[in-house]
Amino acid sequence: MYLRRIPKLIQSYYSGYLWRVKTKEKIAYLTFDDGPTPEITDWVLNLLKQYEAKATFFLVGENVKQYPDIVHRVIDCGHFLGSHTQTHLNGWKTETKVYLKDFLQSCQTINEYSGFQTAHFRPPYGKITRAQARSILPTHEIVMMDVISGDFDLNMKGKDCFKYVKKHVRKGSIILFHDSIKAWPRLEIALPKTLEYLSEQGYRFETLPVNREVKQKLELPIA
Ligand SMILES: [Zn+2]
């Protein structure tokens, strides 16, 4: 079982990470993990365009290598790219050195294939050790989320994913979706409803803010 809305206590324990953006304005931050994925990512791009919505895509490096054209379209639409590691590693099960190498590789892959310099990192499964985070934080914001749509959950229905988002969203929320094959049956239902509902409520959708200067040359202090 996972928590839909991350309790304040957990958020403050991991306070070095970005859970939600502090703002008094009606802004929502849509994020999409695990892509790029043929057809699905393009479907997301078209839908976002209809709402003049910007978002942040946390890409898996290996997928970037396979589908660079999709990555270019994501950038052309004005969205941001973040790293989601090269091979979708679980930080809790991976040695720090290996994890950091994989992370660095993903940033380099994204940069090589798209020219984009990532400023954001989202650990797969939300699992990262303090040692791993310590090395990444100087160059990248570690982005978690405060609203989990649950689109990856095979036991959920798309309309229920939307209901969760609707119930928990607030100003500055970072909302987690996946542009993946696994999430598609739910994403297809939940994302259009989310965009429609939040637009009606007066929300706009932006790329994640860049809160730190990204070092042009990525050099990680590997302990
Ligand atoms: Zn993931």
Residues whose N, C-alpha, C, O or C-beta is under 5 A from the ligand:
A	BS01	ZN	D33 D34 P124 Y125
